[in-house]
Amino acid sequence: MISIRAALKRDADVLPEVERSSGAVFREYPGLEWIADDDVQSADQHRALISQGIALVAEEPSAGTVGFLNGEFTQDGLHIWQIAVRLDWQGQGIGQRLIAAAREIAVERGAKALTLTTFRDVPWNEPYYQRQGFRTLAEGSITSRLREILERERQAGMPIERRCTMMMQL
Ligand SMILES: CC(C)(COP(=O)(O)OP(=O)(O)OC[C@H]1O[C@@H](n2cnc3c(N)ncnc32)[C@H](O)[C@@H]1OP(=O)(O)O)[C@@H](O)C(=O)NCCC(=O)NCCS
């Protein structure tokens, strides 16, 4: 039985490992295998989002923390920085529940949208978010804040032609 709850500072230390495990799903994906070994959010970054942003964890009684979602409120709405589910727990609807819980918080706080950046075409990224109710923003609809995020991703070495910005209107 999996529960979703607000993350606490004491959760931060295990979350980098959850993200590392989640990224292994990219190991077999042509051209993006390197994501599996890419940097993950540090425990300090998690602590900052737990205190200043929004942070949720998915917990299973015997396995412990199996997933998380974190983000921040911006002028565009709630921006999701990361969502990750341990490899051995993927495909069981945990990601969907984390997104639904974030959506609920965003609605309660009066945000007008959920936003994120992700990889185009990867089955568990752009098409998955589209099935959850996000739409991919066309070039002319990308807000200046989302454009800045893409630019930072480009500077960090991301293949920017494979990235897209997405929004779910609330
Ligand atoms: C994205 C992620 C959090 C989803 O978590 P999850 O608990 O597996 O999500 P769900 O069980 O709700 O759904 C998984 C979806 O991915 C799809 N999927 C997962 N693995 C897949 C694979 N190897 N091939 C094809 N589709 C796959 C499933 O079809 C399913 O979509 P559907 O329910 O609409 O059919 C998880 O895949 C993950 O941690 N990925 C690595 C990190 C990542 O990409 N984070 C997002 C950054 S923007």
The ligand as an SDF file (V2000), in Angstrom:
LIG
                    3D

 48 50  0  0  0  0  0  0  0  0999 V2000
    8.4420    9.4680  -15.2260 C   0  0  0  0  0  0  0  0  0  0  0  0
    8.2560    8.5130  -14.0400 C   0  0  0  0  0  0  0  0  0  0  0  0
    8.3920    9.3100  -12.7510 C   0  0  0  0  0  0  0  0  0  0  0  0
    6.8670    7.9050  -14.1060 C   0  0  0  0  0  0  0  0  0  0  0  0
    6.6760    7.1560  -12.9020 O   0  0  0  0  0  0  0  0  0  0  0  0
    5.8090    5.7940  -12.8810 P   0  0  0  0  0  0  0  0  0  0  0  0
    5.4440    5.5170  -11.4730 O   0  0  0  0  0  0  0  0  0  0  0  0
    6.4990    4.7420  -13.6400 O   0  0  0  0  0  0  0  0  0  0  0  0
    4.5340    6.3250  -13.6820 O   0  0  0  0  0  0  0  0  0  0  0  0
    3.1820    5.5840  -13.9720 P   0  0  0  0  0  0  0  0  0  0  0  0
    3.1840    4.1970  -13.4280 O   0  0  0  0  0  0  0  0  0  0  0  0
    2.1240    6.5440  -13.5680 O   0  0  0  0  0  0  0  0  0  0  0  0
    3.1860    5.5120  -15.5590 O   0  0  0  0  0  0  0  0  0  0  0  0
    4.3240    5.0580  -16.2720 C   0  0  0  0  0  0  0  0  0  0  0  0
    4.1310    5.4200  -17.7150 C   0  0  0  0  0  0  0  0  0  0  0  0
    5.3680    5.3630  -18.4250 O   0  0  0  0  0  0  0  0  0  0  0  0
    5.2460    4.5070  -19.5210 C   0  0  0  0  0  0  0  0  0  0  0  0
    6.4750    3.7120  -19.5370 N   0  0  0  0  0  0  0  0  0  0  0  0
    7.2660    3.4710  -18.4940 C   0  0  0  0  0  0  0  0  0  0  0  0
    8.3350    2.7510  -18.8760 N   0  0  0  0  0  0  0  0  0  0  0  0
    8.1810    2.5480  -20.1620 C   0  0  0  0  0  0  0  0  0  0  0  0
    8.9440    1.8740  -21.1340 C   0  0  0  0  0  0  0  0  0  0  0  0
   10.1040    1.2720  -20.8150 N   0  0  0  0  0  0  0  0  0  0  0  0
    8.4890    1.8710  -22.3870 N   0  0  0  0  0  0  0  0  0  0  0  0
    7.3300    2.4640  -22.7050 C   0  0  0  0  0  0  0  0  0  0  0  0
    6.5600    3.1110  -21.8280 N   0  0  0  0  0  0  0  0  0  0  0  0
    6.9900    3.1660  -20.5830 C   0  0  0  0  0  0  0  0  0  0  0  0
    4.0330    3.6270  -19.2650 C   0  0  0  0  0  0  0  0  0  0  0  0
    3.3660    3.3530  -20.4700 O   0  0  0  0  0  0  0  0  0  0  0  0
    3.1540    4.4980  -18.3650 C   0  0  0  0  0  0  0  0  0  0  0  0
    2.2820    5.3540  -19.0760 O   0  0  0  0  0  0  0  0  0  0  0  0
    0.6820    5.1150  -19.0560 P   0  0  0  0  0  0  0  0  0  0  0  0
    0.3010    4.8170  -17.6340 O   0  0  0  0  0  0  0  0  0  0  0  0
    0.1150    6.4070  -19.5070 O   0  0  0  0  0  0  0  0  0  0  0  0
    0.4950    3.9880  -19.9640 O   0  0  0  0  0  0  0  0  0  0  0  0
    9.2990    7.3500  -14.0570 C   0  0  0  0  0  0  0  0  0  0  0  0
    9.2570    6.7360  -15.3320 O   0  0  0  0  0  0  0  0  0  0  0  0
   10.7120    7.8140  -13.8010 C   0  0  0  0  0  0  0  0  0  0  0  0
   11.1310    7.9490  -12.6550 O   0  0  0  0  0  0  0  0  0  0  0  0
   11.4840    8.0390  -14.8970 N   0  0  0  0  0  0  0  0  0  0  0  0
   12.8720    8.4480  -14.7910 C   0  0  0  0  0  0  0  0  0  0  0  0
   12.9990    9.8840  -14.4000 C   0  0  0  0  0  0  0  0  0  0  0  0
   12.2370   10.7930  -15.3300 C   0  0  0  0  0  0  0  0  0  0  0  0
   12.2060   10.6260  -16.5480 O   0  0  0  0  0  0  0  0  0  0  0  0
   11.6250   11.8090  -14.7140 N   0  0  0  0  0  0  0  0  0  0  0  0
   10.8700   12.8200  -15.4200 C   0  0  0  0  0  0  0  0  0  0  0  0
   11.7160   13.9880  -15.6830 C   0  0  0  0  0  0  0  0  0  0  0  0
   10.7860   15.2690  -16.5310 S   0  0  0  0  0  0  0  0  0  0  0  0
  1  2  1  0
  2  3  1  0
  2  4  1  0
  2 36  1  0
  4  5  1  0
  5  6  1  0
  6  7  2  0
  6  8  1  0
  6  9  1  0
  9 10  1  0
 10 11  2  0
 10 12  1  0
 10 13  1  0
 13 14  1  0
 14 15  1  0
 15 16  1  0
 15 30  1  0
 16 17  1  0
 17 18  1  0
 17 28  1  0
 18 19  1  0
 18 27  1  0
 19 20  2  0
 20 21  1  0
 21 22  1  0
 21 27  2  0
 22 23  1  0
 22 24  2  0
 24 25  1  0
 25 26  2  0
 26 27  1  0
 28 29  1  0
 28 30  1  0
 30 31  1  0
 31 32  1  0
 32 33  2  0
 32 34  1  0
 32 35  1  0
 36 37  1  0
 36 38  1  0
 38 39  2  0
 38 40  1  0
 40 41  1  0
 41 42  1  0
 42 43  1  0
 43 44  2  0
 43 45  1  0
 45 46  1  0
 46 47  1  0
 47 48  1  0
M  END
$$$$
